[in-house]
């Protein structure tokens, strides 16, 4: 465990802390028993005034986060699968990708996205250090190597297979402590006329929606267009365009990056909007802690009122964000006794820190709770549609973010 003394991006000393969520367990480290030993680490967030990079202050070894017992599989969300398929087909059509092309995905998980290229005859390679996910990808015909992406592994890959026409890095550029080595690797691997697309939740949306629960140790960084623009230029790359997806992971940016500087008007508008909102100034983040406290007050008041009525409460989504929500809000298993989740790898495990057991959502039909706290609120629409029978039977949904609301 190392507490940073300088910005991981630009090296400026002492980025300023604006949020302290206390000591929390690793959000994706689901337990095999409720009394299994678990480590807790400080969870503080700081802002760098020089490069606008928002980042946590503690380094947890990536092997602890993504290799030992990592249970996140991307294919359990229909919405994410549709989003990923659209992106792959869009790239194939727009860039005329074919049998001579080479597409690399970093953090390719279970092959959820690259399979769309394989189905259309486009050569790919997935890289993901999580062994079970890599094995799953290979089992469906997506060539995948269980390794971290670094400048060193990028150089070896380019020497072996040549440059990549497309590099896709979704929900990973927030997860790598040595951010500069990671970006240098992408700069080394991408072809001169190639493109890099990077997706991460927008820090602007995180602040706007009070989505404090998307803060956990595997998310070292919380990116804005401004911080990504500076980061790419540092490595001879250029942020040229940005797409925003309001309904993905609480508001996700897809950044388009290349070796030539060809910024779009859409990017200029996004950068100007972030400056106008103040994402490049500390005072934009200064009151976030107070807003989290208000959310806590509001959420616990609704839960207390329901319990006073004798109503039972369960939770949906053993998400990493769910672990932050339960631990930071102090929602222990005597308040919410269990969590349901479709991910079969998670069922039978226990939530880190608060120790709720994770069950199959089928239990909602056989023994429905009065209230269902949607921890995976970023998929609330998909989950509520899926659980229409629960709602028809009188069940109610409690959405915690951006403002706790009982539906
Ligand atoms: O960056 C990351 C984000 C993108 O995904 C990773 N660090 C880890 C992960 O974070 P998360 O666990 O908060 O992500 P999700 O995708 O919001 O988690 C949703 C959870 O809900 C999963 O465990 C799957 C589950 N689920 C379900 O049980 N039924 C999801 C849907 C849509 C459903 O219908």
Boltz pocket constraint, residues with backbone or C-beta under 6 A from the ligand:
constraints:
  - pocket:
      binder: B
      contacts: [[A, 72], [A, 73], [A, 76], [A, 77], [A, 78], [A, 171], [A, 218], [A, 249], [A, 316], [A, 317], [A, 318], [A, 319], [A, 320], [A, 321], [A, 322], [A, 340], [A, 341], [A, 342], [A, 343], [A, 346], [A, 376], [A, 378], [A, 379], [A, 382], [A, 383], [A, 386]]
      max_distance: 6.0
